[in-house]
Amino acid sequence: MLKPLTLLLASPRGFCAGVDRAIQIVEQAIAKHGAPVYVRHEIVHNRHVVERLERMGAVFVDELDACPDDRPVVFSAHGVPKRVPEAAKARNMIYLDATCPLVSKVHIEAERHFARGREILLIGHKGHPEVIGTMGQLADGAITLIETEEDAHAYTAKNPDNIAIVTQTTLSVDDTAGIIAVLRRRFPSMAMPHKEDICYATTNRQAAIKAIAKKCDLLLVIGSHNSSNSLRLVEVGKQAGAHESLLIASAEHINWDKLDGVATLGLSAGASAPENLTDGVIAALKARYDVTIKQVEVTKEDVVFRLPRSLREVG
């Protein structure tokens, strides 16, 4: 007889509108132009997605230099520095920008602040593609990266009354709030985003995790180890009261020893993790336990981002 297991399934979870759009751009580019279509960096941070697109004819490269002039290239959902599309234009390449529109919004905000002569602080993680892309919208030195509350305390302003902040879209809402609170105390007249830069999908997935965390003996988050939003979900789960919170790439990566003594298991997935991976984890659990699934939904998502005009009609 199988042991009973209550599964709290966080909702929303998995793909967001920006990820869905980016993947469709690669798929439609292959349909329109044929294979191969080159993609600069992983289109989204998930190996399962990348490998499926590779089988369709996508070729992932680190830099534009690795792309031939006569094949289309797609820029990833995380955004790219301005020098990248400029280089593609100079080579007369066909290029498609899959940057999430919410990331593009941050780029536009940074440019507006710069035009007004403001010192720009970017809250984010050094080395993340989105941060590299945002900082690359302006000349070197125009944006200062703030990673921690310590950085916020240590920052020396040239003009304390002329500061603006923007943020990486995939951060922890709570951690960002702490950094912003420090900056606001130090620079009360600081210009804030018109609307929160942390994207709706990140916020919603973190809220869903918070709704189940305290009830979980163990919380599993499906996602890749280089996925910022997935890593933040694991952290949020721990902070919100889950006994233990772990990141797994797929059902094959479950450490079953960790489920010993677990009566209530929480499950979510990062914004770049396809739903079939969640289905795979549920199937693996059902093979070993008598599973009762309880869906915990904090909000419904109905956001859709349009594809670039050149791809709306393939043929």
Backbone bond lengths (Angstrom), bond angles and torsions (degrees), N, CA, C in turn:
res aa  C-N    CA-C-N  psi(-1)  N-CA   C-N-CA  omega(-1)  CA-C   N-CA-C  phi
1 M - - - 1.475 - - 1.537 108.88 -
2 L 1.344 115.35 133.43 1.473 120.22 -177.45 1.522 110.63 -76.78
3 K 1.340 115.21 143.18 1.463 120.95 177.07 1.529 109.44 -69.59
4 P 1.341 117.22 143.70 1.470 119.04 177.30 1.535 111.00 -74.09
5 L 1.315 115.64 145.50 1.464 121.88 177.34 1.528 108.66 -144.34
6 T 1.312 116.49 123.73 1.468 120.76 174.27 1.533 108.29 -90.04
7 L 1.330 115.30 125.57 1.463 120.71 -179.84 1.517 109.22 -110.29
8 L 1.338 115.92 114.96 1.461 121.59 175.57 1.526 107.97 -92.47
9 L 1.317 115.46 112.69 1.462 121.36 -173.82 1.524 108.88 -100.94
10 A 1.326 115.92 110.15 1.469 121.19 -176.78 1.523 110.86 -71.00
11 S 1.315 115.42 137.95 1.467 120.70 177.13 1.532 108.42 -144.21
12 P 1.359 116.21 132.46 1.463 130.23 4.57 1.535 112.68 -71.30
13 R 1.338 113.48 158.23 1.464 121.86 175.76 1.529 106.28 -154.13
14 G 1.341 115.60 169.71 1.461 119.78 173.22 1.518 113.85 69.80
15 F 1.342 114.78 -156.08 1.464 121.83 -171.18 1.526 113.48 -47.97
16 C 1.342 114.66 136.61 1.460 121.94 170.30 1.527 107.95 -103.64
17 A 1.335 115.91 174.99 1.470 120.15 -176.84 1.532 112.10 -64.14
18 G 1.347 117.13 -35.95 1.462 120.59 -179.67 1.515 112.48 -67.02
19 V 1.337 116.18 -41.21 1.466 121.29 177.66 1.526 110.05 -66.84
20 D 1.326 115.85 -45.67 1.464 120.76 -179.75 1.530 110.37 -57.90
21 R 1.338 116.65 -44.44 1.467 121.43 179.22 1.523 111.15 -63.24
22 A 1.344 117.52 -44.30 1.461 121.01 -177.67 1.526 111.25 -61.45
23 I 1.331 116.48 -43.32 1.470 120.56 179.85 1.527 110.26 -65.70
24 Q 1.338 115.73 -42.21 1.478 118.92 178.06 1.527 111.41 -61.95
25 I 1.325 117.38 -35.90 1.468 120.12 179.26 1.528 110.23 -60.91
26 V 1.332 117.23 -43.95 1.468 119.78 178.29 1.528 110.11 -65.32
27 E 1.323 117.35 -45.88 1.474 121.10 -179.37 1.527 111.02 -60.17
28 Q 1.336 116.67 -46.21 1.469 120.35 -177.97 1.528 111.95 -70.80
29 A 1.326 116.72 -32.16 1.471 119.87 176.54 1.526 110.35 -64.54
30 I 1.333 116.27 -40.18 1.480 120.25 177.15 1.525 109.97 -66.15
31 A 1.347 116.52 -41.75 1.470 120.43 179.20 1.532 111.28 -62.88
32 K 1.329 116.73 -38.04 1.465 120.67 -176.34 1.528 112.60 -80.95
33 H 1.327 116.97 -44.48 1.468 121.65 -171.15 1.531 113.12 -103.42
34 G 1.345 117.39 -10.73 1.460 119.74 -174.75 1.517 111.04 79.28
35 A 1.321 115.06 167.42 1.478 120.04 179.07 1.532 109.14 -87.62
36 P 1.336 117.37 152.26 1.466 125.92 -2.60 1.528 112.45 -86.73
37 V 1.327 114.82 151.71 1.463 122.40 166.74 1.521 106.11 -114.76
38 Y 1.321 116.49 130.22 1.466 120.71 -177.07 1.535 109.97 -89.54
39 V 1.311 115.73 147.23 1.463 121.38 178.88 1.526 107.76 -131.00
40 R 1.343 115.53 122.09 1.459 119.69 179.00 1.525 108.89 -81.57
41 H 1.318 115.77 114.79 1.468 125.33 -175.22 1.536 110.21 70.58
42 E 1.321 116.12 167.51 1.467 120.41 176.67 1.525 107.98 -60.52
43 I 1.333 116.03 131.07 1.467 119.56 -177.07 1.523 110.36 -59.21
44 V 1.329 116.30 -40.18 1.469 124.18 168.68 1.527 105.79 -142.28
45 H 1.322 116.72 163.32 1.457 120.09 -176.28 1.532 111.31 -84.75
46 N 1.328 115.47 74.10 1.462 120.29 173.54 1.530 108.89 -155.56
47 R 1.334 116.07 119.56 1.464 120.74 -176.20 1.522 112.42 -64.42
48 H 1.327 117.97 -34.05 1.468 120.47 179.97 1.524 110.30 -63.33
49 V 1.325 116.16 -41.87 1.464 120.73 177.92 1.524 110.08 -65.63
50 V 1.324 116.55 -47.03 1.468 121.84 -178.52 1.525 110.93 -60.08
51 E 1.323 117.16 -45.68 1.472 120.51 -177.61 1.524 111.76 -66.85
52 R 1.341 117.86 -35.51 1.467 119.78 177.16 1.524 110.19 -65.52
53 L 1.335 117.13 -41.85 1.461 120.36 179.25 1.535 111.37 -68.40
54 E 1.323 116.57 -33.93 1.470 119.93 175.23 1.523 110.72 -60.80
55 R 1.322 116.06 -40.29 1.480 119.69 179.04 1.527 110.96 -65.77
56 M 1.324 117.16 -26.99 1.468 121.37 178.76 1.525 112.34 -80.65
57 G 1.346 116.92 -18.44 1.463 119.31 179.56 1.509 115.23 125.74
58 A 1.331 117.76 9.46 1.463 120.84 175.70 1.524 109.57 -82.17
59 V 1.325 115.66 141.75 1.467 121.83 175.74 1.528 107.33 -120.37
60 F 1.333 116.19 118.20 1.467 120.93 -176.88 1.520 110.03 -93.77
61 V 1.330 115.16 131.15 1.472 120.80 -178.32 1.524 108.90 -131.72
62 D 1.325 115.39 161.29 1.459 120.15 -179.71 1.524 112.37 -82.27
63 E 1.332 115.71 -37.28 1.467 118.84 -176.48 1.522 110.68 -138.87
64 L 1.316 115.19 161.96 1.459 122.33 -179.18 1.530 111.81 -61.26
65 D 1.326 116.54 -28.07 1.470 120.47 -179.51 1.525 112.42 -57.80
66 A 1.338 116.78 -25.76 1.463 120.89 -178.02 1.523 112.53 -84.05
67 C 1.325 118.15 -1.22 1.472 122.33 -178.38 1.527 110.39 -99.83
68 P 1.343 116.94 137.78 1.470 118.82 172.92 1.527 110.14 -72.47
69 D 1.340 115.82 156.47 1.468 120.04 -177.91 1.524 112.62 -67.17
70 D 1.336 117.20 -26.96 1.473 120.12 -168.81 1.527 113.82 -98.59
71 R 1.320 118.38 12.52 1.460 120.94 176.89 1.526 110.03 -122.20
72 P 1.343 117.47 146.56 1.472 119.80 179.71 1.526 111.18 -64.94
73 V 1.335 115.06 151.37 1.463 120.69 175.13 1.530 108.34 -131.15
74 V 1.332 115.46 139.80 1.464 122.28 178.91 1.526 108.36 -111.59
75 F 1.333 116.12 135.19 1.466 120.77 175.35 1.526 109.03 -93.90
76 S 1.316 116.97 139.80 1.465 121.64 -169.34 1.526 113.15 -67.10
77 A 1.337 114.88 167.57 1.469 122.10 -177.67 1.517 112.74 -63.96
78 H 1.344 117.11 -19.09 1.463 119.96 -175.71 1.519 113.15 -78.30
79 G 1.327 117.49 -13.48 1.455 121.03 -178.46 1.522 111.88 93.26
80 V 1.323 115.99 157.85 1.466 121.09 -177.28 1.526 109.81 -132.90
81 P 1.349 117.09 154.83 1.463 119.44 172.70 1.529 110.85 -61.27
82 K 1.311 117.47 153.89 1.474 121.68 -177.28 1.519 113.06 -58.48
83 R 1.336 116.59 -28.73 1.456 119.70 -177.55 1.534 111.68 -62.46
84 V 1.347 117.99 -24.19 1.469 120.93 -175.23 1.535 111.32 -71.37
85 P 1.357 120.29 -55.37 1.469 118.47 175.68 1.528 112.97 -62.78
86 E 1.328 116.31 -31.18 1.482 118.91 177.16 1.521 110.82 -63.22
87 A 1.333 116.63 -40.82 1.470 120.60 177.77 1.525 110.92 -67.05
88 A 1.329 116.94 -38.46 1.470 120.91 178.36 1.530 110.72 -64.36
89 K 1.341 116.11 -42.05 1.474 120.34 177.43 1.520 110.66 -61.75
90 A 1.327 116.86 -43.41 1.462 121.63 -178.63 1.517 111.57 -61.01
91 R 1.344 116.95 -27.50 1.475 121.90 179.60 1.537 112.27 -95.87
92 N 1.347 116.44 5.20 1.475 121.61 -178.68 1.522 112.18 57.11
93 M 1.319 116.44 36.83 1.466 120.79 179.45 1.529 110.65 -82.94
94 I 1.341 115.43 152.82 1.462 120.35 166.64 1.523 106.02 -82.23
95 Y 1.328 116.70 120.64 1.462 117.46 178.52 1.528 110.00 -133.11
96 L 1.322 114.64 148.14 1.457 122.64 -178.82 1.522 107.70 -125.66
97 D 1.316 115.81 129.59 1.466 120.51 -176.83 1.524 108.93 -98.58
98 A 1.343 116.28 110.61 1.464 121.23 179.42 1.524 111.96 -95.40
99 T 1.340 117.09 15.11 1.469 120.24 178.23 1.520 109.93 -53.82
100 C 1.330 116.73 131.38 1.461 121.04 176.62 1.527 109.08 -56.81
101 P 1.332 117.93 132.94 1.477 119.64 179.75 1.524 113.34 -56.67
102 L 1.332 118.08 -27.34 1.465 120.12 178.84 1.521 111.16 -74.08
103 V 1.343 117.21 -28.87 1.464 121.29 173.22 1.530 109.03 -72.78
104 S 1.322 115.86 -42.35 1.480 119.86 177.28 1.524 110.91 -58.04
105 K 1.338 116.71 -35.92 1.470 120.92 177.78 1.529 111.10 -60.17
106 V 1.340 116.41 -39.95 1.471 121.09 178.31 1.533 109.60 -65.64
107 H 1.349 116.66 -40.90 1.471 120.72 177.76 1.538 110.48 -58.30
108 I 1.320 115.96 -45.23 1.471 120.94 -178.65 1.529 110.33 -64.92
109 E 1.343 116.33 -41.80 1.472 120.39 177.50 1.529 110.83 -57.99
110 A 1.350 115.74 -46.37 1.466 120.04 -178.85 1.529 110.70 -60.51
111 E 1.326 116.51 -42.43 1.467 119.91 -179.90 1.531 111.61 -64.69
112 R 1.335 116.49 -38.44 1.476 120.20 178.68 1.527 110.77 -65.41
113 H 1.318 116.00 -43.56 1.469 119.37 178.14 1.535 110.85 -61.12
114 F 1.323 115.42 -42.04 1.466 120.60 -179.54 1.533 110.30 -62.65
115 A 1.334 115.72 -41.72 1.466 120.22 179.87 1.531 111.62 -63.24
116 R 1.334 116.43 -25.67 1.468 121.24 179.01 1.526 111.79 -92.09
117 G 1.335 115.86 5.96 1.452 120.27 175.51 1.518 115.24 77.16
118 R 1.315 117.07 20.58 1.470 120.08 -177.28 1.528 112.49 -85.40
119 E 1.332 115.56 152.07 1.471 121.12 167.61 1.522 106.59 -77.91
120 I 1.327 116.46 128.65 1.471 120.16 -175.02 1.525 109.83 -108.71
121 L 1.328 115.77 126.47 1.459 122.32 174.73 1.517 108.03 -109.28
122 L 1.339 116.41 128.69 1.462 122.16 178.02 1.521 108.51 -109.13
123 I 1.330 116.88 118.39 1.462 121.15 175.33 1.523 107.41 -86.03
124 G 1.338 116.29 119.08 1.465 119.52 -176.82 1.513 111.32 -177.88
125 H 1.337 115.35 -172.60 1.466 122.04 -177.59 1.528 109.99 -108.77
126 K 1.321 115.52 124.75 1.464 121.75 -179.38 1.527 110.40 -56.21
127 G 1.326 116.12 135.38 1.463 120.99 176.06 1.512 114.95 87.20
128 H 1.338 118.29 -12.29 1.463 119.29 177.57 1.532 108.68 -70.25
129 P 1.349 117.34 139.02 1.475 119.32 -176.86 1.528 113.80 -54.88
130 E 1.330 116.83 -35.99 1.465 118.90 179.91 1.528 111.10 -65.48
131 V 1.321 116.73 -40.22 1.468 121.34 178.81 1.528 110.17 -66.46
132 I 1.327 116.42 -43.14 1.477 120.45 177.67 1.531 109.81 -59.78
133 G 1.331 115.94 -42.98 1.459 120.59 -179.96 1.521 112.58 -64.48
134 T 1.338 116.39 -44.15 1.464 120.21 -179.07 1.525 111.20 -66.38
135 M 1.335 116.42 -46.09 1.471 119.21 179.91 1.527 110.83 -65.32
136 G 1.335 116.33 -27.10 1.453 121.49 -179.08 1.521 114.58 -80.71
137 Q 1.351 116.86 2.30 1.465 119.66 175.24 1.529 111.42 -77.05
138 L 1.344 115.32 -20.26 1.462 120.59 -176.49 1.523 110.29 -128.56
139 A 1.305 116.47 170.83 1.466 121.20 -179.27 1.531 110.05 -63.53
140 D 1.331 115.94 153.18 1.465 121.12 177.27 1.526 110.45 -52.05
141 G 1.336 115.60 134.60 1.463 120.31 177.61 1.516 114.35 91.39
142 A 1.341 117.89 -11.10 1.470 120.24 -178.61 1.531 111.88 -75.09
143 I 1.340 116.46 -24.84 1.469 121.37 -179.54 1.526 108.23 -123.04
144 T 1.330 116.49 133.96 1.464 121.60 176.20 1.525 108.95 -107.39
145 L 1.327 116.64 130.63 1.466 121.49 -179.51 1.530 110.30 -84.78
146 I 1.325 115.97 130.38 1.467 123.24 175.47 1.532 106.85 -117.75
147 E 1.337 116.42 115.18 1.466 119.99 -176.77 1.526 113.91 -99.97
148 T 1.324 116.78 -27.46 1.465 120.77 -171.59 1.527 110.75 -140.15
149 E 1.333 115.39 169.73 1.465 119.67 174.74 1.531 110.39 -63.73
150 E 1.345 116.19 -32.28 1.472 120.26 176.88 1.527 110.36 -62.01
151 D 1.359 115.90 -42.93 1.474 119.65 176.59 1.529 110.66 -59.88
152 A 1.335 115.32 -40.75 1.469 120.29 -178.68 1.525 110.85 -64.20
153 H 1.337 117.16 -38.85 1.467 121.28 177.47 1.529 111.24 -67.84
154 A 1.350 115.60 -36.23 1.466 120.47 -171.92 1.531 113.76 -83.80
155 Y 1.332 117.96 -16.60 1.464 119.96 -173.42 1.529 111.41 -62.96
156 T 1.316 115.69 131.30 1.464 122.09 176.57 1.523 109.13 -103.78
157 A 1.312 115.81 115.27 1.466 120.42 -177.10 1.519 111.56 -86.17
158 K 1.324 115.56 141.43 1.470 119.88 173.09 1.527 109.11 -73.05
159 N 1.330 115.42 -42.43 1.463 121.49 177.77 1.529 108.12 -136.38
160 P 1.332 117.87 98.02 1.467 121.41 -174.89 1.530 114.33 -59.59
161 D 1.338 117.32 -19.39 1.464 120.61 -179.26 1.528 112.94 -94.14
162 N 1.331 116.59 7.05 1.469 118.70 -175.77 1.537 110.85 -135.66
163 I 1.346 115.54 54.37 1.467 121.80 -176.21 1.525 109.78 -117.43
164 A 1.326 115.45 143.76 1.470 121.37 174.88 1.519 108.72 -132.30
165 I 1.333 116.32 149.69 1.463 119.32 175.86 1.522 111.05 -121.24
166 V 1.328 113.82 147.92 1.466 123.27 168.73 1.526 106.08 -132.30
167 T 1.332 117.71 162.09 1.464 119.19 -179.18 1.521 112.18 -134.88
168 Q 1.332 113.98 152.52 1.466 120.91 168.34 1.521 107.69 -59.51
169 T 1.327 117.92 144.15 1.474 120.39 -171.88 1.524 113.94 -80.11
170 T 1.346 118.09 -14.64 1.467 119.76 -170.30 1.530 113.14 -110.18
171 L 1.321 117.07 24.86 1.462 120.49 -176.92 1.522 112.00 -83.55
172 S 1.341 115.78 169.95 1.458 122.21 170.83 1.526 108.61 -72.60
173 V 1.324 115.79 126.18 1.462 120.78 179.54 1.528 110.45 -56.45
174 D 1.334 116.65 -43.61 1.471 121.07 -175.96 1.532 111.33 -67.94
175 D 1.334 117.07 -44.72 1.464 119.96 -179.88 1.521 110.98 -63.45
176 T 1.320 116.34 -41.13 1.465 120.32 179.71 1.525 110.58 -64.44
177 A 1.325 116.13 -38.52 1.469 120.32 179.28 1.523 110.45 -59.75
178 G 1.340 117.23 -38.64 1.460 121.49 178.80 1.514 112.16 -64.32
179 I 1.333 116.02 -42.80 1.473 120.64 179.79 1.530 110.16 -66.99
180 I 1.332 115.61 -43.60 1.470 119.84 -179.67 1.530 110.37 -63.34
181 A 1.341 116.96 -37.87 1.472 120.40 179.72 1.528 110.56 -61.45
182 V 1.339 116.92 -41.49 1.469 120.51 178.22 1.530 109.83 -62.84
183 L 1.330 116.17 -47.27 1.470 120.26 -178.00 1.529 111.31 -64.20
184 R 1.325 116.94 -37.93 1.471 119.74 -179.39 1.522 111.90 -67.03
185 R 1.345 115.33 -37.06 1.466 118.48 177.25 1.530 110.50 -64.01
186 R 1.346 115.47 -39.51 1.464 120.16 -176.99 1.533 111.83 -79.25
187 F 1.333 116.12 -34.79 1.472 120.43 -174.73 1.536 109.01 -131.27
188 P 1.333 117.73 77.75 1.475 121.05 -172.38 1.527 114.16 -59.39
189 S 1.332 117.81 -27.16 1.467 119.56 -177.44 1.534 113.15 -91.77
190 M 1.339 115.79 9.94 1.469 121.81 -177.52 1.540 111.27 -55.73
191 A 1.325 116.34 136.38 1.468 121.39 177.92 1.525 109.49 -79.33
192 M 1.330 115.72 126.44 1.465 122.63 -179.56 1.526 109.61 -101.22
193 P 1.342 117.02 160.36 1.471 118.88 174.16 1.531 110.39 -60.40
194 H 1.340 116.98 145.80 1.473 120.65 177.22 1.522 109.73 -60.17
195 K 1.319 115.14 -39.13 1.456 121.32 177.12 1.515 105.53 -133.34
196 E 1.323 116.26 149.92 1.467 120.21 -175.03 1.528 110.72 -53.06
197 D 1.344 116.86 131.76 1.466 120.68 -179.48 1.531 112.16 -72.23
198 I 1.340 116.63 -32.74 1.472 118.91 178.50 1.520 107.40 -61.77
199 C 1.320 117.12 126.68 1.465 120.32 -166.20 1.530 111.47 -72.59
200 Y 1.333 114.52 157.85 1.464 121.45 -177.76 1.526 111.37 -55.96
201 A 1.346 116.82 -37.78 1.459 120.61 -175.80 1.524 111.02 -69.39
202 T 1.332 116.63 -42.35 1.463 120.50 176.02 1.519 110.03 -60.08
203 T 1.336 116.49 -47.86 1.463 121.69 -179.97 1.525 110.90 -59.55
204 N 1.332 117.41 -47.51 1.466 121.48 -177.15 1.523 111.98 -64.93
205 R 1.336 117.22 -41.25 1.468 119.74 -179.21 1.530 110.96 -68.19
206 Q 1.322 116.15 -36.10 1.463 119.13 176.39 1.534 110.77 -67.99
207 A 1.325 117.10 -39.13 1.473 120.48 178.33 1.532 110.82 -63.70
208 A 1.329 116.82 -39.41 1.474 120.50 179.67 1.531 110.79 -66.27
209 I 1.339 116.20 -38.67 1.474 120.65 176.03 1.531 109.93 -61.73
210 K 1.334 116.23 -45.54 1.472 120.17 -179.47 1.530 111.34 -61.04
211 A 1.333 116.63 -32.79 1.468 120.69 -178.10 1.528 112.80 -68.92
212 I 1.339 117.73 -23.51 1.469 119.56 -177.46 1.528 113.67 -111.36
213 A 1.333 117.53 -17.40 1.476 120.58 -166.51 1.521 113.84 -55.73
214 K 1.335 117.55 -47.63 1.466 120.34 -174.73 1.527 112.47 -63.90
215 K 1.324 116.28 -23.56 1.478 119.82 -177.46 1.526 111.94 -88.11
216 C 1.347 116.80 -5.45 1.472 120.48 -171.52 1.525 112.60 -96.18
217 D 1.333 116.09 131.59 1.471 120.08 167.13 1.528 109.41 -73.50
218 L 1.336 115.23 -31.46 1.463 121.98 178.68 1.516 108.13 -148.61
219 L 1.324 116.01 138.90 1.462 121.76 176.54 1.522 108.69 -118.78
220 L 1.314 117.00 127.30 1.463 122.79 175.87 1.525 109.30 -109.69
221 V 1.319 116.39 132.50 1.467 122.28 175.00 1.523 107.43 -117.95
222 I 1.321 116.84 123.67 1.458 121.29 178.45 1.528 108.85 -85.98
223 G 1.328 115.85 126.07 1.459 119.37 179.95 1.516 110.48 171.93
224 S 1.312 115.93 170.90 1.464 121.57 -179.24 1.523 110.14 -90.54
225 H 1.344 114.99 153.88 1.460 119.98 -177.37 1.527 112.58 -71.18
226 N 1.338 118.24 -13.61 1.471 120.21 175.28 1.533 111.52 -101.00
227 S 1.342 116.29 11.55 1.467 120.93 178.56 1.523 109.52 -93.41
228 S 1.323 116.17 111.73 1.468 120.82 -176.97 1.521 111.53 -60.12
229 N 1.332 116.99 -46.19 1.469 118.12 -175.50 1.524 111.54 -67.41
230 S 1.353 117.68 -31.80 1.466 120.47 178.36 1.530 110.77 -69.64
231 L 1.330 116.39 -43.34 1.468 120.63 177.94 1.523 110.83 -61.65
232 R 1.349 116.69 -37.89 1.465 119.34 178.85 1.527 110.39 -66.67
233 L 1.334 118.37 -34.49 1.474 120.61 178.61 1.521 111.03 -62.70
234 V 1.338 116.17 -40.30 1.471 120.43 177.54 1.533 109.35 -61.60
235 E 1.334 116.47 -45.94 1.464 121.00 -179.74 1.528 111.33 -63.13
236 V 1.330 116.35 -44.37 1.468 121.01 -179.90 1.529 109.93 -61.38
237 G 1.335 117.03 -40.09 1.463 120.73 178.15 1.521 112.09 -59.46
238 K 1.321 115.88 -44.48 1.477 120.40 178.56 1.520 110.63 -63.55
239 Q 1.345 116.07 -46.84 1.461 120.50 -178.12 1.529 111.83 -65.33
240 A 1.339 116.54 -29.63 1.472 120.82 -176.18 1.523 112.81 -87.25
241 G 1.351 117.52 -1.47 1.462 118.37 171.14 1.515 118.12 115.78
242 A 1.347 118.42 4.11 1.469 118.92 175.22 1.524 109.21 -65.32
243 H 1.341 117.49 139.08 1.466 120.57 -179.99 1.522 110.24 -59.59
244 E 1.331 115.49 -40.41 1.465 121.11 176.21 1.525 107.95 -149.10
245 S 1.319 116.75 145.69 1.461 122.38 -177.20 1.520 108.38 -136.00
246 L 1.336 116.40 124.90 1.468 121.01 -173.32 1.519 111.33 -132.11
247 L 1.334 115.94 147.31 1.460 122.66 173.73 1.522 109.19 -97.76
248 I 1.333 116.81 131.46 1.468 121.34 175.71 1.520 108.74 -129.05
249 A 1.335 116.52 145.97 1.467 120.27 179.52 1.526 111.56 -78.57
250 S 1.351 116.55 -32.60 1.462 121.72 -177.19 1.526 108.41 -171.46
251 A 1.343 116.63 -179.24 1.470 121.53 179.51 1.526 111.34 -57.83
252 E 1.335 116.69 -34.21 1.470 121.02 -178.64 1.529 112.16 -64.37
253 H 1.317 117.30 -16.43 1.468 121.09 -176.05 1.530 112.65 -103.91
254 I 1.333 117.53 10.39 1.464 119.44 176.90 1.531 109.55 -72.75
255 N 1.313 115.76 129.69 1.465 121.51 172.18 1.526 106.64 -89.69
256 W 1.328 116.38 100.24 1.467 120.93 -172.10 1.524 112.43 -65.32
257 D 1.325 116.91 -23.98 1.473 119.42 176.70 1.525 110.93 -60.85
258 K 1.346 115.77 -30.62 1.463 120.22 -178.99 1.535 111.72 -67.62
259 L 1.339 116.64 -19.43 1.464 119.83 -178.93 1.527 113.01 -88.92
260 D 1.332 117.77 -3.33 1.465 120.45 175.91 1.523 109.35 -60.04
261 G 1.316 115.91 125.20 1.463 120.18 178.47 1.510 114.48 80.70
262 V 1.331 118.21 0.78 1.464 121.35 179.35 1.532 109.71 -83.05
263 A 1.331 116.02 122.36 1.463 120.95 176.71 1.526 111.49 -99.14
264 T 1.346 115.54 -33.94 1.467 120.69 179.78 1.518 109.27 -126.49
265 L 1.314 115.13 119.68 1.460 122.52 -178.06 1.517 108.97 -112.47
266 G 1.345 117.09 133.01 1.460 121.43 173.78 1.518 109.92 -99.03
267 L 1.332 116.89 147.32 1.462 120.80 -179.52 1.520 110.09 -141.20
268 S 1.331 115.48 130.39 1.458 121.81 173.07 1.518 108.28 -142.68
269 A 1.333 116.29 -179.83 1.464 121.47 179.40 1.514 108.70 -148.72
270 G 1.325 115.72 140.84 1.454 121.56 178.07 1.520 111.92 -65.92
271 A 1.332 116.14 166.93 1.462 121.81 -173.00 1.522 113.83 -67.97
272 S 1.342 117.57 -12.94 1.469 119.69 177.75 1.528 112.41 -106.90
273 A 1.342 117.36 11.56 1.476 121.20 -179.24 1.525 110.49 -100.49
274 P 1.345 117.77 120.51 1.464 120.37 -178.98 1.530 112.17 -67.74
275 E 1.332 115.84 153.03 1.465 121.41 -175.37 1.521 112.42 -64.30
276 N 1.344 117.89 -25.91 1.465 118.47 179.93 1.533 111.96 -63.77
277 L 1.351 117.21 -24.24 1.459 119.69 176.04 1.533 110.47 -71.26
278 T 1.338 116.90 -38.02 1.465 120.46 174.14 1.524 110.16 -63.31
279 D 1.333 116.03 -43.99 1.477 120.07 177.50 1.520 111.11 -58.40
280 G 1.336 116.31 -39.46 1.463 120.60 -179.70 1.521 112.39 -65.27
281 V 1.343 116.35 -39.97 1.469 120.65 177.90 1.531 109.96 -65.45
282 I 1.337 117.20 -43.40 1.472 120.47 179.62 1.527 110.83 -62.37
283 A 1.337 116.50 -41.90 1.480 120.19 178.41 1.528 110.69 -62.49
284 A 1.332 117.30 -41.73 1.471 121.22 179.23 1.522 110.93 -64.21
285 L 1.340 116.43 -38.89 1.471 120.27 177.91 1.519 110.81 -66.11
286 K 1.333 116.66 -41.63 1.468 120.75 -178.45 1.529 112.26 -66.37
287 A 1.343 116.40 -25.18 1.467 120.08 178.07 1.530 111.69 -72.44
288 R 1.326 116.48 -18.84 1.471 120.80 -175.10 1.520 114.07 -117.11
289 Y 1.327 117.64 -18.09 1.466 121.80 -174.35 1.527 110.62 -136.43
290 D 1.318 114.38 160.50 1.465 121.44 169.11 1.531 105.75 -88.20
291 V 1.320 116.21 96.13 1.470 122.03 -167.83 1.527 111.44 -92.64
292 T 1.329 115.26 128.91 1.465 122.28 169.43 1.521 107.46 -108.88
293 I 1.335 116.61 116.69 1.467 120.68 -176.48 1.523 110.41 -95.59
294 K 1.324 114.77 129.17 1.466 121.31 174.43 1.528 107.96 -121.78
295 Q 1.319 116.04 114.03 1.468 120.54 179.07 1.526 109.00 -81.77
296 V 1.323 116.84 127.06 1.465 121.18 179.06 1.522 107.04 -114.80
297 E 1.336 115.58 104.16 1.470 120.98 -174.67 1.526 109.83 -108.14
298 V 1.325 116.44 123.74 1.470 119.83 179.94 1.530 112.19 -94.63
299 T 1.322 116.90 -24.00 1.464 120.71 177.99 1.529 109.33 -165.36
300 K 1.325 116.60 159.79 1.470 120.61 173.96 1.525 108.40 -100.06
301 E 1.321 116.23 142.09 1.469 121.06 177.87 1.527 109.57 -109.50
302 D 1.328 114.94 132.37 1.471 119.07 178.65 1.532 111.30 -133.82
303 V 1.341 115.89 21.87 1.471 120.44 -178.96 1.531 109.65 -76.84
304 V 1.315 116.52 134.14 1.472 122.68 174.98 1.525 107.52 -134.61
305 F 1.329 116.62 133.49 1.462 121.23 176.69 1.529 109.23 -107.04
306 R 1.314 116.18 134.80 1.472 120.48 -177.04 1.522 111.03 -73.18
307 L 1.326 114.83 150.65 1.458 120.94 174.76 1.535 109.32 -74.97
308 P 1.340 117.80 159.03 1.466 119.33 173.01 1.517 111.44 -55.22
309 R 1.315 115.80 147.17 1.466 121.40 -176.12 1.539 112.46 -52.17
310 S 1.337 116.91 -38.63 1.468 120.89 -175.24 1.517 112.57 -66.77
311 L 1.336 117.95 -15.00 1.465 121.17 -178.33 1.521 114.15 -110.06
312 R 1.320 117.19 -3.10 1.467 118.21 -175.37 1.514 112.12 -67.95
313 E 1.327 115.95 -27.07 1.469 119.13 174.83 1.519 107.30 -126.35
314 V 1.330 115.29 108.96 1.461 120.53 178.73 1.521 108.30 -92.74
315 G 1.317 114.55 133.07 1.457 116.62 177.09 1.504 111.79 143.45
